[in-house]
Every structure is written in structure tokens, then in C-alpha cells.
Amino acid sequence: MAGVLSPESDCHLWTGGQTVLVQVGDILDRGEDEIAILSLLSSLNMQAKSQGGAVFQVNGNHETMNVEGDFRYVDPGSFDECMRYLEYLDGFDGNWDDAFLNWVNVSERWKEEYRVLPNGDWLPLNFVKKQKGFAARASLLKQGGPLACELARHPVVLVVNDWIFCHGGLLPHHVEYGLERINKDVSNWMQGSTEGSDGPDLPFIATRGYDSVVWTRFYSQDSVERTLRAWNLSSLVAEQTLKSVGAKGMVVGHTPQTRGVNCKCDGKVWCVDVGMSYGVLHSRPEVLEIINDRARVIKDRRGPYDEMEVLDYL
């Protein structure tokens, strides 16, 4: 819909040229093809870079939750994918990068072959399989695990030109702490890298609490749930935060927007989570396109005029 991916489902070709694509987190806990989606985005990034573009991922709260070992929201099919992926990984002699990039091309075949095997279904009383699925996911996503290290490559706060991208939102105390420091802390924590013997501390300012980078809903909460004072306060805080980092706008996810992608805080913050995965609202996809600091929402491609709702950033 955004014109960056080939329409053929089995090609996975970048068609965006020099476009920069940003995904704002929560790929995990949204369905049964998580590793395949991460693999696709990584493959598209390599292709985009060769054309002068880029694909960025921003870690969300469900990425950090999984590295913590919190699997409460995992789709049963995702445990299956973890087991399949570990078996597939055995054939690459420890070459993670090649295996990971290729997974999107073979995951469907592995899924179909797996389904014809005994116990290929996730039965409620199949405790042995559940235990194996949990162990497989834990080995991939624990601190220092290969998939956790893959996530560690991505920031929690991303700056592209004059725009800030993060999952929950950026607040003044995050800026005071330091954006690079936040990203480094989270990356080190995911990799389990530290000078001490007990592992790095959980970066609370980024990953825990109602006002952390990946959890805050300060900007994205629906307007009907806010008082006028809270609405005005969020606009003032957004303006202060953006000014302190020299940015013109912020893009956040985390909170599904039932009326689609929209801007809040006097046009300073764009909320782009529409809950399009079947693990949330299964709503239709939408895309926020930013060109020359002007933003518009792409909703569909059905007609030459009504395909887009244009919301200019002023």
C-alpha cells in the first residue's frame, strides 16, 4: 500500500527506492509468524540500503517483555515457530545472519511440513509440547539469546531528520537522561553484556513504569478519556520535548487508535497504531507518509482521489 514492498507475496522485494520505512514496535505477541516478520524487515533493510533507503525497527514493550521472559501474550503458534526455527537453525552451523535472513523465504514450507507431523497441533493438554515451546522461546529471547541480540540492534528511540520515532512516547526526563544512553542501556541489557557478573540492570527509564519510553500513553490516550487540562498539558510537554531535541514532530505506537492514524498535541504527535494485526483489532492497515516535514495518512489505493486522507503537518 505504501509502495515499498512488491505485491507478489513470495518475492519480498523492496520497491521503495530511497524511502525510509520505520516500524514502531510490538511485532512480538501479535501472531504466529513473528520471526518471519523480523526476518522480512531485516531483508528489506539490506535491499533498501543498496538503493539509498533504509528500514528501521523500534523496540516496543512487547519486545522488552519477551526478553524479560514474560510470555503471557504469546500466540500459541509463535511457540511453534520458535521450535521450528531452532530445528531449522541447526542446519546453518551457527551462521545466525544467513539463517535469519532466509527464514522469511522458507517459514511457510516449514510450517506446512510441521503440521503433518505427530502432535503438530497445540492441544490444551499437550503439556510436553507446551514445555518444549516455552523452552525454545526462552533460549532464543533470553538476555544474550540470539533473537534477543537481534532485537538489541534496534533502538527504542529513533531520530530521522527532524522527527522522533518511539513506541510509547518521549518525555522531558528521557531527553535529560540522554537518547543515546537509553538506546545503549537497552541494547546492553538485551545482549546481557556488562562488566559485572550479574548481568546489566533492567533499564527502568526505557522499559518499565507508566512513564517509560515503551509504556507511556501520555500522548496517545484517546481524547474522550482526557480532561481539558490533561489535553493542554500533553501539548505543552510535547512542545517542550521536541524543542529540547530540535525535532519538529513525534511518531508513536503502543495505543490502538480506533479512528485510525491521527495527530494529537496540536499537530506535534502522530499516533500510528491502528491495531491491524489479528492479535489486536484486525483493522485495515494505514500508513503515515512524511515528505518534507508534511505528513499524510494513506488508507487504501482504491481510487485516485479518495485513496488518501490528507492531514498536513503545520
C-alpha distance (Angstrom), angle and dihedral (degrees) to the residues before:
residue distance angle dihedral
M1 . . .
A2 3.80 . .
G3 3.78 91.9 .
V4 3.81 96.8 -117.9
L5 3.83 101.1 103.8
S6 3.80 128.5 55.5
P7 3.82 112.0 -108.3
E8 3.82 91.8 -130.6
S9 3.79 104.6 97.9
D10 3.80 95.2 -145.5
C11 3.81 99.0 46.9
H12 3.80 103.6 66.8
L13 3.80 91.8 -165.5
W14 3.79 124.4 162.9
T15 3.80 110.0 -124.4
G16 3.81 98.3 168.6
G17 3.79 99.1 94.7
Q18 3.82 107.9 -163.9
T19 3.82 93.8 -4.5
V20 3.81 117.6 130.4
L21 3.81 112.3 -139.3
V22 3.81 121.0 -163.1
Q23 3.81 124.6 -167.3
V24 3.81 110.4 -165.3
G25 3.80 102.4 -149.9
D26 3.80 144.5 -93.8
I27 3.77 98.8 98.3
L28 3.79 87.5 140.5
D29 3.82 121.9 77.6
R30 3.80 92.7 25.0
G31 3.81 103.6 99.2
E32 3.76 146.8 -40.4
D33 3.83 101.9 -66.8
E34 3.79 101.9 61.5
I35 3.80 99.5 130.9
A36 3.81 90.2 44.5
I37 3.83 90.3 54.2
L38 3.80 91.6 48.1
S39 3.80 88.2 48.4
L40 3.81 91.2 50.2
L41 3.80 93.0 51.4
S42 3.80 91.3 48.4
S43 3.80 90.9 49.9
L44 3.81 91.6 48.1
N45 3.80 90.3 50.2
M46 3.80 91.7 56.2
Q47 3.80 90.7 48.6
A48 3.81 92.7 45.2
K49 3.80 93.2 50.9
S50 3.80 90.2 55.3
Q51 3.83 87.6 58.7
G52 3.80 97.1 42.9
G53 3.81 95.4 -96.7
A54 3.80 132.7 102.9
V55 3.80 143.6 -149.8
F56 3.80 115.7 -144.4
Q57 3.79 128.3 -171.0
V58 3.79 123.7 -159.4
N59 3.79 118.2 -156.6
G60 3.80 116.3 -121.3
N61 3.78 134.2 -164.2
H62 3.81 93.1 -85.0
E63 3.79 90.9 56.7
T64 3.81 90.9 52.3
M65 3.81 91.9 43.1
N66 3.80 91.6 55.7
V67 3.80 92.7 49.3
E68 3.82 86.3 52.5
G69 3.81 88.1 54.8
D70 3.81 94.9 -109.2
F71 3.83 102.5 144.3
R72 3.82 98.5 162.6
Y73 3.80 94.0 118.6
V74 3.80 99.4 40.5
D75 3.80 116.2 128.9
P76 3.84 110.1 -123.2
G77 3.80 88.8 -124.4
S78 3.80 89.4 59.8
F79 3.80 91.1 61.1
D80 3.80 85.8 53.4
E81 3.80 91.1 50.7
C82 3.80 90.6 52.2
M83 3.80 90.9 53.5
R84 3.81 91.9 47.5
Y85 3.78 91.9 46.6
L86 3.81 93.9 52.2
E87 3.81 90.2 51.0
Y88 3.81 90.1 47.7
L89 3.83 90.8 47.1
D90 3.82 90.7 59.4
G91 3.80 88.7 71.6
F92 3.82 93.8 61.3
D93 3.82 100.2 63.4
G94 3.77 92.9 -126.9
N95 3.82 95.8 -48.2
W96 3.79 96.5 139.2
D97 3.80 98.2 172.8
D98 3.81 95.8 55.4
A99 3.79 92.5 43.3
F100 3.78 93.7 47.6
L101 3.81 95.4 48.0
N102 3.80 92.1 48.4
W103 3.80 97.2 46.7
V104 3.81 94.3 86.7
N105 3.81 88.9 59.2
V106 3.80 96.0 52.5
S107 3.80 106.0 25.9
E108 3.81 95.1 96.1
R109 3.81 91.7 51.8
W110 3.79 91.3 49.4
K111 3.79 89.7 48.5
E112 3.80 92.7 53.5
E113 3.82 93.4 46.1
Y114 3.78 90.6 47.9
R115 3.80 92.5 53.8
V116 3.81 93.1 61.0
L117 3.80 92.1 54.9
P118 3.82 121.9 95.0
N119 3.81 112.8 -83.7
G120 3.79 89.8 14.9
D121 3.80 90.6 147.3
W122 3.78 126.0 76.6
L123 3.78 98.6 -118.9
P124 3.82 119.1 -170.9
L125 3.81 92.7 -123.0
N126 3.79 97.5 40.6
F127 3.80 94.1 109.1
V128 3.79 94.8 162.9
K129 3.77 92.2 57.0
K130 3.79 91.7 45.7
Q131 3.78 89.8 52.2
K132 3.81 91.5 50.0
G133 3.79 91.5 47.8
F134 3.79 92.0 50.1
A135 3.81 91.5 48.4
A136 3.81 92.0 48.5
R137 3.79 92.5 51.3
A138 3.79 92.5 45.4
S139 3.81 92.1 51.9
L140 3.81 91.1 52.5
L141 3.80 99.0 42.0
K142 3.80 105.6 32.2
Q143 3.81 116.5 111.5
G144 3.79 105.2 -70.8
G145 3.81 92.2 14.1
P146 3.81 115.9 135.4
L147 3.80 96.4 -107.7
A148 3.81 92.0 43.1
C149 3.81 88.1 53.3
E150 3.80 88.8 50.1
L151 3.82 89.8 54.1
A152 3.81 88.8 46.5
R153 3.81 88.6 68.3
H154 3.79 89.2 69.0
P155 3.82 126.8 75.3
V156 3.78 129.8 -128.3
V157 3.80 90.0 -143.8
L158 3.80 119.9 39.1
V159 3.80 128.3 -173.7
V160 3.82 117.8 -159.4
N161 3.78 112.7 177.9
D162 3.82 104.8 -55.6
W163 3.80 97.1 -16.0
I164 3.80 133.4 91.4
F165 3.81 120.2 -146.6
C166 3.80 122.6 -168.2
H167 3.77 138.1 142.2
G168 3.80 103.8 -115.8
G169 3.77 105.9 7.6
L170 3.78 145.2 -75.6
L171 3.81 117.2 -105.4
P172 3.83 131.8 -172.9
H173 3.81 94.9 -100.4
H174 3.83 89.5 54.2
V175 3.80 89.6 55.2
E176 3.79 90.7 47.9
Y177 3.82 90.1 52.5
G178 3.81 90.5 50.5
L179 3.81 130.8 -105.3
E180 3.80 95.1 -127.2
R181 3.79 89.8 47.5
I182 3.81 91.5 51.7
N183 3.80 92.4 50.3
K184 3.80 92.1 46.1
D185 3.80 92.8 48.3
V186 3.81 92.7 51.8
S187 3.80 92.9 44.3
N188 3.81 92.7 50.1
W189 3.80 90.8 46.9
M190 3.81 92.4 51.7
Q191 3.80 91.4 47.9
G192 3.80 91.6 46.2
S193 3.80 88.6 -129.4
T194 3.78 118.1 152.5
E195 3.76 141.1 130.1
G196 3.79 90.6 -118.3
S197 3.79 126.8 76.6
D198 3.80 98.7 -123.7
G199 3.80 97.3 61.7
P200 3.79 128.0 -108.4
D201 3.79 120.2 -53.2
L202 3.77 119.2 -105.4
P203 3.83 106.6 -93.5
F204 3.81 95.3 -120.5
I205 3.81 96.0 -176.0
A206 3.80 90.4 60.7
T207 3.78 105.7 30.8
R208 3.80 111.1 25.2
G209 3.78 137.2 53.3
Y210 3.78 134.8 32.9
D211 3.81 92.0 -79.6
S212 3.82 98.8 45.7
V213 3.81 121.6 117.8
V214 3.81 95.7 -104.6
W215 3.81 98.7 36.3
T216 3.81 108.3 40.2
R217 3.81 118.9 110.3
F218 3.80 92.6 -178.3
Y219 3.81 92.9 122.9
S220 3.80 102.9 24.9
Q221 3.80 102.7 52.0
D222 3.79 112.9 118.2
S223 3.79 114.3 -93.8
V224 3.83 92.8 -126.0
E225 3.82 88.6 62.1
R226 3.81 93.2 55.2
T227 3.75 135.6 80.1
L228 3.79 118.5 -129.7
R229 3.79 89.2 -108.8
A230 3.80 92.0 54.3
W231 3.81 90.1 47.1
N232 3.81 92.0 52.8
L233 3.80 91.9 44.1
S234 3.81 93.0 53.9
S235 3.81 90.1 52.2
L236 3.81 91.6 51.1
V237 3.81 92.4 47.3
A238 3.80 91.7 47.6
E239 3.80 90.7 51.2
Q240 3.81 91.8 48.1
T241 3.81 92.7 47.7
L242 3.79 95.1 47.9
K243 3.79 92.3 46.1
S244 3.81 91.6 51.7
V245 3.82 91.9 56.5
G246 3.79 96.3 36.0
A247 3.81 94.1 -115.7
K248 3.80 131.0 142.5
G249 3.78 100.3 -153.4
M250 3.79 145.9 5.4
V251 3.81 130.1 -139.8
V252 3.82 119.9 -158.5
G253 3.80 139.2 173.7
H254 3.83 128.8 -177.7
T255 3.81 99.1 96.3
P256 3.83 115.9 70.9
Q257 3.79 111.3 -126.0
T258 3.79 108.1 -143.4
R259 3.81 91.8 -163.6
G260 3.79 93.4 49.4
V261 3.79 133.6 -109.7
N262 3.80 109.4 -14.6
C263 3.77 142.8 160.1
K264 3.79 125.6 -115.1
C265 3.80 137.8 177.6
D266 3.80 94.9 53.4
G267 3.79 92.0 -50.1
K268 3.82 95.2 -51.3
V269 3.82 99.1 108.7
W270 3.80 127.3 47.2
C271 3.81 118.0 -158.7
V272 3.80 109.5 -154.8
D273 3.82 106.6 170.5
V274 3.81 105.5 111.7
G275 3.82 94.9 165.9
M276 3.80 92.3 -117.2
S277 3.83 97.1 160.8
Y278 3.79 118.3 90.6
G279 3.81 86.5 -121.6
V280 3.83 89.4 70.2
L281 3.83 123.5 18.6
H282 3.82 101.1 -29.7
S283 3.80 87.4 -136.7
R284 3.78 125.3 160.1
P285 3.80 116.5 -80.9
E286 3.78 122.0 -101.5
V287 3.79 131.4 -173.3
L288 3.79 131.7 -153.1
E289 3.80 110.0 -144.2
I290 3.81 119.1 -164.7
I291 3.80 120.0 -167.0
N292 3.81 121.4 167.9
D293 3.82 90.1 -12.2
R294 3.81 91.5 -56.8
A295 3.79 116.2 118.5
R296 3.78 130.8 -154.8
V297 3.79 133.3 174.8
I298 3.80 118.4 -123.3
K299 3.79 110.4 -155.5
D300 3.80 106.1 164.5
R301 3.80 144.4 -23.6
R302 3.78 101.5 -125.4
G303 3.77 100.6 114.5
P304 3.81 139.8 17.8
Y305 3.79 94.2 -116.7
D306 3.80 110.1 20.6
E307 3.81 94.6 46.2
M308 3.80 92.5 92.3
E309 3.74 137.5 40.8
V310 3.79 104.9 -147.5
L311 3.78 116.3 -144.7
D312 3.79 110.2 172.8
Y313 3.75 119.9 -149.0
L314 3.80 106.5 -127.3
